[in-house]
Amino acid sequence: MTRPRLWFLLHHRPGPAAEPGVRPMDQPLFAEHLAFLRRRAEDGTLVAAGPLEDTDTREGEGITILAAATLEEARRLAEQDDESVRSGLLAVTVRTWTVVMAPVLPPEG
């Protein structure tokens, strides 16, 4: 068991600018979300990301886990660095997650 560590859960869902009836991932601005995820992978803050399978796939919901330094940093990244969120294609809720057990934890930054 490792000592507790804070990660941040980003719950993405269609935003106010999403075209009704079209999954966000099928809309042009979704490329901006993928660019956001690549930047997080490059800077080491991305733990995992992907769509939720237990929702209607037309809804286009997904989860991203970030290992950011603070909640404020996670919110800044989620709300300001992701153009798909800034444009309204996706809406995001950022939650703090205290991880008390995991088989592999990335190094603390």
C-alpha contacts under 8 A as a table, 3 or more apart, distances in Angstrom:
res1	aa1	res2	aa2	distance
1	M	100	V	7.50
1	M	101	M	5.71
1	M	102	A	7.45
2	T	100	V	6.66
2	T	101	M	6.08
2	T	102	A	7.48
3	R	100	V	6.30
3	R	101	M	7.78
4	P	98	T	6.26
4	P	99	V	5.42
4	P	100	V	4.36
4	P	101	M	7.29
5	R	98	T	5.68
5	R	99	V	5.22
5	R	100	V	6.61
6	L	67	A	7.17
6	L	96	T	6.68
6	L	97	W	5.67
6	L	98	T	4.67
6	L	99	V	6.06
7	W	65	I	6.67
7	W	66	L	5.73
7	W	67	A	4.80
7	W	68	A	6.76
7	W	96	T	6.18
7	W	97	W	5.18
7	W	98	T	6.36
7	W	99	V	6.86
8	F	65	I	5.57
8	F	66	L	5.08
8	F	67	A	6.36
8	F	68	A	7.09
8	F	71	L	7.15
8	F	74	A	6.63
8	F	94	V	6.64
8	F	95	R	5.63
8	F	96	T	4.70
8	F	97	W	5.52
9	L	63	I	6.72
9	L	64	T	5.90
9	L	65	I	4.74
9	L	66	L	6.59
9	L	94	V	5.73
9	L	95	R	5.11
9	L	96	T	6.26
9	L	97	W	6.49
10	L	63	I	5.55
10	L	64	T	4.98
10	L	65	I	6.20
10	L	66	L	7.71
10	L	78	A	7.22
10	L	92	V	6.24
10	L	93	T	5.65
10	L	94	V	4.64
10	L	95	R	6.50
11	H	61	E	7.30
11	H	62	G	5.97
11	H	63	I	4.78
11	H	64	T	6.70
11	H	92	V	5.44
11	H	93	T	5.19
11	H	94	V	6.54
12	H	61	E	5.46
12	H	62	G	5.12
12	H	63	I	6.05
12	H	64	T	7.81
12	H	90	L	6.19
12	H	91	A	5.68
12	H	92	V	4.56
12	H	93	T	6.76
13	R	59	E	7.04
13	R	60	G	6.06
13	R	61	E	4.34
13	R	62	G	6.57
13	R	90	L	5.58
13	R	91	A	5.42
13	R	92	V	6.52
14	P	17	A	7.99
14	P	18	A	5.85
14	P	23	R	7.85
14	P	24	P	6.24
14	P	59	E	6.68
14	P	60	G	6.41
14	P	61	E	6.91
14	P	89	L	6.10
14	P	90	L	4.65
14	P	91	A	5.87
15	G	18	A	5.48
15	G	85	V	7.55
15	G	88	G	5.02
15	G	89	L	4.81
15	G	90	L	4.16
15	G	91	A	4.45
16	P	88	G	5.48
16	P	89	L	6.52
16	P	90	L	7.56
16	P	91	A	7.63
17	A	87	S	7.12
17	A	88	G	4.76
17	A	89	L	4.85
17	A	90	L	7.72
18	A	22	V	7.62
18	A	24	P	6.29
18	A	27	Q	7.87
18	A	88	G	6.91
18	A	89	L	4.59
18	A	90	L	7.05
19	E	22	V	5.67
19	E	23	R	7.84
19	E	24	P	7.64
19	E	27	Q	7.75
21	G	58	R	6.94
22	V	26	D	6.55
22	V	27	Q	7.19
22	V	58	R	6.84
23	R	26	D	5.33
23	R	27	Q	6.92
23	R	57	T	7.59
23	R	58	R	5.25
23	R	59	E	6.22
23	R	60	G	5.34
24	P	27	Q	5.26
24	P	30	F	6.27
24	P	59	E	7.92
24	P	60	G	5.85
24	P	89	L	6.70
24	P	90	L	7.27
25	M	28	P	7.92
25	M	30	F	5.30
25	M	60	G	6.93
26	D	30	F	7.10
27	Q	30	F	5.74
28	P	31	A	6.24
29	L	32	E	5.49
29	L	33	H	7.33
29	L	83	E	7.91
29	L	84	S	5.81
29	L	89	L	6.89
30	F	33	H	5.11
30	F	34	L	6.59
30	F	84	S	6.18
30	F	89	L	7.55
31	A	34	L	5.08
31	A	35	A	6.23
31	A	84	S	7.99
32	E	35	A	4.95
32	E	36	F	6.22
32	E	82	D	6.71
32	E	83	E	5.64
32	E	84	S	5.48
33	H	36	F	4.97
33	H	37	L	6.33
33	H	82	D	5.91
33	H	83	E	6.75
33	H	84	S	5.37
33	H	85	V	7.83
34	L	37	L	5.03
34	L	38	R	6.22
35	A	38	R	5.03
35	A	39	R	6.25
36	F	39	R	5.17
36	F	40	R	6.33
36	F	81	D	6.75
36	F	82	D	5.31
36	F	83	E	7.71
37	L	40	R	5.06
37	L	41	A	6.18
37	L	46	L	7.15
37	L	49	A	7.88
38	R	41	A	4.99
38	R	42	E	6.13
39	R	42	E	5.04
39	R	43	D	6.22
40	R	43	D	5.21
40	R	44	G	6.03
40	R	45	T	5.21
40	R	46	L	4.97
40	R	66	L	7.96
41	A	44	G	5.17
41	A	45	T	6.25
41	A	46	L	4.93
41	A	47	V	7.88
42	E	45	T	7.89
43	D	46	L	7.80
44	G	47	V	7.90
44	G	67	A	7.86
45	T	66	L	5.24
45	T	67	A	4.77
45	T	68	A	5.63
46	L	49	A	7.64
46	L	64	T	7.61
46	L	65	I	6.30
46	L	66	L	4.84
46	L	67	A	6.37
47	V	64	T	7.65
47	V	65	I	5.31
47	V	66	L	5.50
47	V	67	A	6.44
47	V	106	P	7.75
48	A	64	T	5.78
48	A	65	I	5.25
48	A	66	L	7.38
49	A	62	G	7.41
49	A	63	I	5.63
49	A	64	T	4.16
49	A	65	I	6.25
50	G	62	G	5.53
50	G	63	I	5.73
50	G	64	T	6.60
51	P	60	G	6.97
51	P	61	E	5.86
51	P	62	G	3.89
51	P	63	I	6.30
52	L	55	T	6.21
52	L	57	T	7.98
52	L	60	G	7.76
52	L	61	E	5.73
52	L	62	G	4.88
52	L	63	I	6.86
53	E	56	D	7.61
53	E	57	T	6.99
55	T	59	E	7.06
55	T	61	E	7.29
56	D	59	E	5.56
56	D	60	G	7.62
57	T	60	G	5.53
57	T	61	E	7.61
66	L	74	A	7.05
68	A	71	L	7.35
68	A	73	E	6.31
68	A	74	A	5.60
68	A	109	G	7.90
69	A	73	E	6.48
69	A	74	A	7.58
69	A	109	G	6.98
70	T	73	E	5.15
70	T	74	A	6.30
71	L	74	A	5.02
71	L	75	R	6.10
71	L	96	T	6.88
72	E	75	R	5.11
72	E	76	R	6.11
73	E	76	R	5.02
73	E	77	L	6.14
74	A	77	L	5.18
74	A	78	A	6.04
74	A	94	V	7.42
75	R	78	A	5.02
75	R	79	E	5.77
75	R	80	Q	7.85
75	R	94	V	6.33
76	R	79	E	5.36
76	R	80	Q	5.32
76	R	81	D	6.81
77	L	80	Q	5.57
77	L	81	D	4.77
77	L	82	D	6.73
78	A	81	D	6.15
78	A	82	D	5.86
78	A	85	V	7.47
78	A	92	V	7.11
78	A	94	V	7.51
79	E	82	D	6.17
79	E	85	V	6.03
79	E	86	R	6.36
79	E	92	V	7.28
80	Q	83	E	7.01
80	Q	85	V	7.52
80	Q	86	R	6.23
81	D	86	R	7.97
82	D	85	V	5.46
82	D	86	R	6.43
83	E	86	R	4.82
83	E	87	S	5.84
84	S	87	S	5.29
84	S	88	G	6.28
84	S	89	L	5.25
84	S	90	L	5.71
85	V	88	G	5.10
85	V	89	L	5.92
85	V	90	L	4.72
85	V	91	A	5.66
85	V	92	V	6.94
86	R	89	L	7.83
87	S	90	L	7.72
88	G	91	A	6.40
99	V	102	A	7.16
102	A	105	L	6.38
